[in-house]
Amino acid sequence: MEFIDYGEALVLLREQGIREAPESEQRICLELADGEGVVHLHLACTESTTTPHDGAEVVSVEKDSLPSTVEHILHKLHLSQVLLIPVSKWRHLFDAVAFSMAENEDWQAVNTAGTVVLNTRDPLLCEPTDFHTISELIKALLSDAESPEQGLMITTTAAPFVLELVPDGAASITVGNPALADEVAETFSA
């Protein structure tokens, strides 16, 4: 896991049709332009108050299973690299998970390296061997985060795919083509 430059990542993401969409001074999201072939999925537990994207297929999931479901999706798509990008700044996310992730050695290495990016959104580049740590991070956010600003986006430069984890127990997924959407949907039908 290593941090990469936010501006350079945005250039690569644009090649997949992914763009930054500022929601406020403190909060951004990544999105794919709506168009033919773009599919929206919304995973939500019963406690979530997050509004799904218009036209999104809504899938009910247990809050406890959301981290493993996201990890399974990442493996199912055979992604060789993913980018973790905080919705706000890393400082908010690190503050939220500090206690829960204190014993996770992989995260502690990220936390140490992260001291220089606390006030940025520089993406954290992860590989499949890191997906278990991503799952633990999601579990910590679902347990300890106190606001939507402590959310997390997961994307890749290899496919038109954006997942936004909302700490109240939801994950909004946008994929840029039906074949990719079918791969994601198979996760729920299995």
N, C-alpha and C positions, 0 to 999 in steps of 0.2 A: 504494500500500500504506500502510495506516495502522492503528494500534492503536486498539481500542475497548474499553470497559469490560466486564470479564468478567461481572459480575452482569447488566448489561443484555443481553448476548448470550445468557445462559442463559434469560432471560425469553422472548426471541424463539425460541430453539431449542425450548423447551417447547411452543410452538404447533405444531411439527412432530412432537411426540411424542418428542423427544430430551431425555434427562436426564443429569445428571452422576452417575457411579457411582464414588465414591472406592474405590480398591483398597488404599491405604495412606496414611500421612501425606504421603509424597512423591509418590505417583502417583495419577492419576485417569484415568478414561476416560469417554467419552460413549457412550450406548447408546440404542437404541430398545427399548421393551418388546416382548418376544416376543408374537406374536399372529398372527391370520390376515393373510396378505399380507406378513409380514415375511420377507425373504430374506437369508441370510448367504452371502457368497462369501469365499473365502480364497485369496489369491494368494501363492505361496511358491516360493522358489528351493530347490534341493536342500540348501543349507547351513543353512537356517532350522530352528530347533528350536521355533518358536512353535506352540502347540497351536491348531488351528482351533476355532471355536465349534461346539458340538454341532449336527450336521445341516448344516453348511456345505458347499457345493460347493467342492471344492478344485481350483484350477487351477495347474498348474506353469508358472512363468515363469523366464526367465533373470534373474539379479540385475541385469545390465547394462541389461535392457530394462524393469525395473520403473518407473524414473522416467518414461519416455516413455509407458508403459501408463497410469499414473495421470494424466498430463497428457491423454492421449487420452480417458480416461473423463470428466474434467472438461469437455472440449470436447463430447463426445458428449451429455452431459446438458444442454447449452446453459445452464449456470449463469452468471448475470450477476455473482454475487459468491460467494466462498467464504471461510470463516474457517479460519485456521491456528491451532491451539491446542496448546501443548506438553503432553506427558504429565506432565511434572514442572513445572519453572519454566523460563522463557526462558533463564536463566543457563546451564543445562546444555546446552541446544540451541546457544546462541551459542558456548559453549566448544568444542563438538564440531566446528562448521563454520568456525571462525575462519580457519584456514589455507586450506582449500579454496575458500571464498567470498571471499577477500581481494581478488580481481581483479574480482568481479562488482559493477558500479556500482550496479545496482538493489538488491542485497542490502546494500551498504555504506550506502545511505540508510536502510534498515531498521535496520541495526546501530546507526547513530548515534542514531536515534529510540528504539531499544530500550534504551538505557542507563537510561531511567526505568522500564522495566517488567521489568528483569532478575529480580526476585523475585516476579513475578506470572505468571498464565496469561492475561493480557489477550489476546484474539484479535487476530490480524493479518488485517485485511480486505483481500481481494485481488479483482481483476477479471480478465477473460479476458486482458488484455494482460500480466498478471503470471504467467500459468500457466507460461511458459517459466522464470521465476525459481523457481517452486515445483519444477519438474522438476530444476533445478540444485541446489536445496536438498536434495531427496530423494537425489540422486546423492552429495552431500557427506555426508549422514547415513549412507548405506549404506557409504560408504568409511571414514569417520572416527569414527562414534559407537562408544562402548565399552560402553554399557549400555542396557537397555530404557527407562530414565528419560530418555534422549535421543530418544525417539520423538516422533511428531507425529500429531495428529489433524486431519483435513480434513472440514469439514462446511459446511452452508449453512442459512440461515434460509428458503430458498425451497422446500425439498423434504426429505422424510424420508430423509436420506442421511448416513452416517458412515463415514469411512475412517480406520483407524488404521494408520500406518506403523510397523512394528517394525524397528529398525535391523539386525537379523540377516538381513533379506531377505524380509520378509513384509508383506502388507497385508491386513488384515481389513476387509471391506466389509459394511455392513448397510444395506439399503434397505427402506423402509416399504411398498412395494407391488410387485406382480408386474410391472406395466408398466415401472416404473423399473428393476427388476432385469433385464428383457429388454433395455433400452437398454444397461445395463452389460455383460451377457453378449454382446451383439453385438460388443463390443470384442475378445473372444477368438475369435469364430468368423470374423472377417474375415481 
